[in-house]
Amino acid sequence: MLSQLLLLVGTTALLLGSPGPTPLALAGCGATFGIKHSLRFLAGILSGLVLVIIVTSVGVIALLILYPIVKWLLQLLSAAYVIWIAIKIAKAPLGNWALATVNTPSFSDGFLLNSLNPKAYAAFIALFSQFLLPFDNAFLSHVATGLVCLKVAILVDVLWLLFGALLSEIFNHNKWARPIRIGFASLMVVTVLLAFSNI
């Protein structure tokens, strides 16, 4: 059981923690708006992930398999949200935290970003189909697996937010702030384009 748990933890960390739109959005928010002002966005991302875990574990994911257009629409909506958040990061006012926090991505931004994220659904299809913790009761297996994944996601997402916060001095430096923010936002958009190129 311990080896299966460690395998689940490692795989979850790799699937959810690899650089992509959500981790980069967290890092960008941490760098641009600071940890305190990004906590609502983080809470929204984690709440959206809870929805993904529940939907995936009860088998509603079959809808995405049966109707590929639904997956495509989710990808389109998710891409639009990532681009919108990237624009917020790129255009945030420089040097004035009070003004910048008005544009901070909100709880609903994070919730929609993750609940519309096909990568999250694909990750949990893989996790629930290949790394389900072995319990006699299937319901308990799904709940335990989902809770372990959520704990790993919390850790990974907090680390991305902290990583971004470590960059805040650079992100808010008068000379380099705008080019770095635009570069970071562009990187978020590139990850969206790469995701679409793999469809």
Secondary structure, 3 states (H helix, E strand, C coil): CHHHHHHHHHHHHHHHHCCCHHHHHHHHHHHHHCHHHHHHHHHHHHHHHHHHHHHHHCCCCHHHHHCHHHHHHHHHHHHHHHHHHHHHHHHCCCCCHHHHHHHCCCHHHHHHHHHCCHHHHHHHHHHHHHCCCCCCCHHHHHHHHHHHHHHHHHHHHHHHHHHHHHCHHHHCCCCCHHHHHHHHHHHHHHHHHHHHHCC
